[in-house]
Amino acid sequence: MRNNYANTAQLKELMTAPPMTAARHAEVMRQRNARRRMLEEAREAKKADEPFDGDKR
């Protein structure tokens, strides 16, 4: 589980930061989806008692 209190940035820094660009947001979401997909495949391989190869795709 993620620690929600790990970010120690000051509120002023957070409120004055420029918004994320659409391209950066898309990149972050692709990375998040790839990590989630890899975890799901690893869980499925573990349930099937198969060795997991992270580079199946």
C-alpha positions as CSV (number, residue, x, y, z in Angstrom):
1,M,0.0,0.0,0.0
2,R,1.2,3.5,-0.8
3,N,2.1,5.9,2.0
4,N,0.0,9.0,1.5
5,Y,2.2,11.0,3.9
6,A,5.5,10.4,2.0
7,N,5.3,13.7,0.1
8,T,7.0,16.4,2.1
9,A,6.4,19.3,-0.3
10,Q,5.1,22.5,1.1
11,L,1.5,23.5,0.2
12,K,2.8,26.7,-1.5
13,E,5.0,24.6,-3.8
14,L,2.1,22.4,-4.7
15,M,-0.3,25.2,-5.4
16,T,2.1,27.2,-7.5
17,A,3.5,24.3,-9.6
18,P,2.5,24.4,-13.3
19,P,-0.1,21.8,-14.3
20,M,1.0,18.5,-15.9
21,T,0.9,18.6,-19.7
22,A,-1.3,16.2,-21.6
23,A,1.8,14.4,-23.0
24,R,3.3,13.9,-19.6
25,H,0.0,12.7,-18.2
26,A,-0.3,10.2,-21.0
27,E,3.3,9.0,-20.3
28,V,2.6,8.6,-16.6
29,M,-0.6,6.6,-17.3
30,R,1.1,4.3,-19.8
31,Q,3.8,3.6,-17.2
32,R,1.2,2.9,-14.5
33,N,-0.8,0.6,-16.8
34,A,2.4,-1.3,-17.7
35,R,3.3,-1.8,-14.1
36,R,-0.2,-3.0,-13.2
37,R,-0.3,-5.3,-16.2
38,M,3.0,-6.9,-15.2
39,L,1.8,-7.4,-11.6
40,E,-1.4,-9.0,-12.8
41,E,0.5,-11.3,-15.2
42,A,2.9,-12.3,-12.3
43,R,-0.1,-13.1,-10.1
44,E,-1.7,-15.2,-12.8
45,A,1.6,-17.1,-13.4
46,K,1.9,-17.7,-9.7
47,K,-1.6,-19.0,-9.4
48,A,-0.9,-21.3,-12.4
49,D,2.4,-22.3,-10.8
50,E,4.3,-21.2,-13.9
51,P,7.6,-19.4,-13.9
52,F,7.1,-15.7,-14.7
53,D,8.9,-14.1,-17.7
54,G,8.4,-10.3,-17.6
55,D,9.2,-9.9,-21.3
56,K,6.4,-12.0,-22.8
57,R,5.1,-9.1,-25.0
